[in-house]
Amino acid sequence: MKKLLWSLIPILCVTGCDQVAKDPLGAAIMSASGDNPAWYTSGLSSADIKTFKKNGVDVASALQWQAAGITPADAALKWQSAGFSPFGAKKLISADIFTPQEAAEWRKTLNLDSSAGGIKLDTLRAYKNAVDSGEVTQPDIASILQTGKVSRDNTSFVIKSAALLKGGYSPQTAIARQTKKIDDDKKYAFISTYGKEVLNKCGYSIPHFPFSFVRVDPYAVQGKCFVLGISIYNKNTQWVNANELLLTDYPALIISDEHVRIGHDFIAIGEAPQQYESVLGATQTPATLRILKYLN
C-alpha cells in the first residue's frame, strides 16, 4: 500500500512540484509514508522543503521563516547560522541590515540576542545610518557601549561620544566631554530663560513641589527649589496680603516680591516656615516658598 501511494506522487506533480500545493490528498500520502503531512500542506516549494529537511529544520520552524518573509530556504538557513531567529532577521532587514554577515557584526556591536529583542527599530536605524554616513564606525560604537556607562537606547549620546572617540579621545574621555557639553547646553538654555541668579540658587533640574510631603515636614523644603503653580480653580486659598497667598489644604504659604499671579507656574525656593493662627486659634506651620521666577 505504501508503495502504491508513493507511485501516485508523479501524477499529483504533473504540473510541476516546485510549488507544493496545500493538498489534503498529498498530505495523506506523506502521512502514509511516515513523513509529516504538514510539510505538504505548508505551501513551501518542494525545493525549500528538501533544503529545510536536509538541514534538520522542522516544519514549524520552516513556517516561521516563511511567515517572516525570509525565503528561499537557503537564505533562511544563512540567517539561522548567523544566530538569528525569523523575527530577529525580519527586524534587522527592516532596519536596512540586509545580509546575515552584516547582521552578525551588528549583533556583536550592539550585543543583540537572536530575536534582536529589547532594542527599538528606530534605535537600530539610527546606528545603521550613523555608520553608513561615515559619522562613526561600528567599533567606535562598541567601544562606547562596552564602558557600561551609557545606555544603548541613548542613541544620540552614544553616536556623539563615538564621534569624539573617532576624533582621538579615549572612550571615557569622549563620554565625559559629551556629558559636559550636554550639561553646559542645558545651563545656557536655562540662563537664557530664567537668569543666572535662579540657576545659582536652584540649578537647572528643578522638581515639582511635593504637596503631600509638606503636611509631614514643612521645614524639609527650606533652601530647596521647586516648580509649582496656583490654579484658578483652587478655592482653598486665603490671601494674607497682595503679595502673600496661603494654600490652606497643605498648608503652604506663597510669598512674592510683587502681587501673586494666579494661573501661572513658577519657580520658588523654600524659606523658614512662617507660623500663623487659624480661625480656631490653633498654630499652623505652613511650608513657606518665595517666588523667584514665573515660567509663563
Solvent accessible surface area in square Angstrom, and as a share of the most:
residue,aa,sasa,rsa
1,M,165,0.74
2,K,115,0.49
3,K,176,0.74
4,L,107,0.53
5,L,29,0.14
6,W,104,0.37
7,S,60,0.39
8,L,60,0.30
9,I,45,0.23
10,P,91,0.57
11,I,113,0.58
12,L,58,0.29
13,C,26,0.15
14,V,120,0.69
15,T,136,0.79
16,G,44,0.42
17,C,43,0.26
18,D,101,0.52
19,Q,118,0.52
20,V,12,0.07
21,A,64,0.50
22,K,143,0.60
23,D,36,0.19
24,P,108,0.68
25,L,95,0.47
26,G,2,0.02
27,A,12,0.09
28,A,54,0.42
29,I,2,0.01
30,M,28,0.12
31,S,59,0.38
32,A,47,0.36
33,S,19,0.13
34,G,72,0.69
35,D,38,0.20
36,N,65,0.34
37,P,52,0.33
38,A,36,0.28
39,W,11,0.04
40,Y,27,0.10
41,T,49,0.29
42,S,10,0.06
43,G,13,0.12
44,L,7,0.03
45,S,17,0.11
46,S,41,0.26
47,A,56,0.44
48,D,19,0.10
49,I,10,0.05
50,K,150,0.64
51,T,31,0.18
52,F,4,0.02
53,K,85,0.36
54,K,171,0.73
55,N,80,0.41
56,G,70,0.67
57,V,10,0.06
58,D,84,0.43
59,V,15,0.08
60,A,60,0.47
61,S,37,0.24
62,A,0,0.00
63,L,63,0.31
64,Q,106,0.47
65,W,5,0.02
66,Q,65,0.29
67,A,86,0.66
68,A,15,0.12
69,G,55,0.53
70,I,9,0.05
71,T,76,0.44
72,P,78,0.49
73,A,1,0.00
74,D,82,0.42
75,A,30,0.23
76,A,0,0.00
77,L,26,0.13
78,K,119,0.50
79,W,8,0.03
80,Q,76,0.34
81,S,101,0.65
82,A,27,0.21
83,G,25,0.24
84,F,5,0.02
85,S,32,0.21
86,P,20,0.12
87,F,127,0.53
88,G,0,0.00
89,A,0,0.00
90,K,102,0.43
91,K,32,0.14
92,L,0,0.00
93,I,54,0.27
94,S,45,0.29
95,A,1,0.00
96,D,71,0.37
97,I,1,0.00
98,F,124,0.52
99,T,62,0.36
100,P,17,0.11
101,Q,125,0.56
102,E,50,0.22
103,A,0,0.00
104,A,38,0.29
105,E,84,0.37
106,W,2,0.01
107,R,74,0.27
108,K,148,0.63
109,T,14,0.08
110,L,2,0.01
111,N,130,0.67
112,L,10,0.05
113,D,72,0.37
114,S,48,0.31
115,S,36,0.23
116,A,0,0.00
117,G,27,0.26
118,G,71,0.68
119,I,6,0.03
120,K,148,0.63
121,L,54,0.27
122,D,100,0.52
123,T,9,0.05
124,L,2,0.01
125,R,93,0.34
126,A,33,0.26
127,Y,0,0.00
128,K,21,0.09
129,N,90,0.46
130,A,6,0.05
131,V,36,0.21
132,D,93,0.48
133,S,85,0.55
134,G,41,0.40
135,E,85,0.38
136,V,1,0.01
137,T,55,0.32
138,Q,33,0.15
139,P,95,0.60
140,D,13,0.07
141,I,0,0.00
142,A,14,0.11
143,S,37,0.24
144,I,0,0.00
145,L,30,0.15
146,Q,144,0.64
147,T,36,0.21
148,G,67,0.65
149,K,136,0.57
150,V,20,0.11
151,S,65,0.42
152,R,54,0.20
153,D,84,0.43
154,N,71,0.36
155,T,27,0.15
156,S,63,0.41
157,F,22,0.09
158,V,0,0.00
159,I,17,0.09
160,K,101,0.43
161,S,0,0.00
162,A,0,0.00
163,A,36,0.28
164,L,50,0.25
165,L,31,0.15
166,K,101,0.43
167,G,65,0.62
168,G,68,0.65
169,Y,84,0.32
170,S,51,0.33
171,P,35,0.22
172,Q,96,0.43
173,T,57,0.33
174,A,0,0.00
175,I,14,0.07
176,A,61,0.47
177,R,118,0.43
178,Q,9,0.04
179,T,70,0.41
180,K,130,0.55
181,K,115,0.49
182,I,61,0.31
183,D,42,0.22
184,D,60,0.31
185,D,72,0.37
186,K,106,0.45
187,K,79,0.34
188,Y,162,0.62
189,A,58,0.45
190,F,20,0.08
191,I,61,0.31
192,S,79,0.51
193,T,82,0.47
194,Y,50,0.19
195,G,27,0.26
196,K,129,0.55
197,E,115,0.51
198,V,9,0.05
199,L,21,0.11
200,N,109,0.56
201,K,101,0.43
202,C,25,0.15
203,G,30,0.29
204,Y,65,0.25
205,S,94,0.61
206,I,30,0.15
207,P,76,0.48
208,H,141,0.63
209,F,11,0.05
210,P,49,0.31
211,F,56,0.23
212,S,83,0.53
213,F,96,0.40
214,V,2,0.01
215,R,136,0.50
216,V,120,0.69
217,D,52,0.27
218,P,19,0.12
219,Y,122,0.46
220,A,29,0.22
221,V,2,0.01
222,Q,91,0.40
223,G,50,0.48
224,K,112,0.48
225,C,11,0.07
226,F,13,0.06
227,V,20,0.12
228,L,8,0.04
229,G,26,0.25
230,I,3,0.01
231,S,53,0.34
232,I,117,0.60
233,Y,176,0.67
234,N,42,0.21
235,K,186,0.79
236,N,72,0.37
237,T,43,0.25
238,Q,89,0.40
239,W,112,0.39
240,V,79,0.46
241,N,75,0.38
242,A,58,0.45
243,N,52,0.26
244,E,35,0.16
245,L,0,0.00
246,L,3,0.02
247,L,3,0.01
248,T,58,0.34
249,D,67,0.35
250,Y,41,0.16
251,P,28,0.18
252,A,0,0.00
253,L,11,0.05
254,I,0,0.00
255,I,7,0.04
256,S,6,0.04
257,D,118,0.61
258,E,86,0.39
259,H,104,0.47
260,V,1,0.00
261,R,95,0.35
262,I,64,0.33
263,G,43,0.41
264,H,59,0.26
265,D,64,0.33
266,F,0,0.00
267,I,2,0.01
268,A,0,0.00
269,I,30,0.15
270,G,4,0.04
271,E,47,0.21
272,A,58,0.45
273,P,19,0.12
274,Q,79,0.35
275,Q,111,0.49
276,Y,64,0.24
277,E,126,0.57
278,S,31,0.20
279,V,148,0.85
280,L,166,0.82
281,G,48,0.46
282,A,51,0.39
283,T,85,0.49
284,Q,56,0.25
285,T,35,0.21
286,P,0,0.00
287,A,0,0.00
288,T,0,0.00
289,L,0,0.00
290,R,70,0.25
291,I,14,0.07
292,L,45,0.22
293,K,79,0.34
294,Y,28,0.11
295,L,57,0.28
296,N,111,0.57
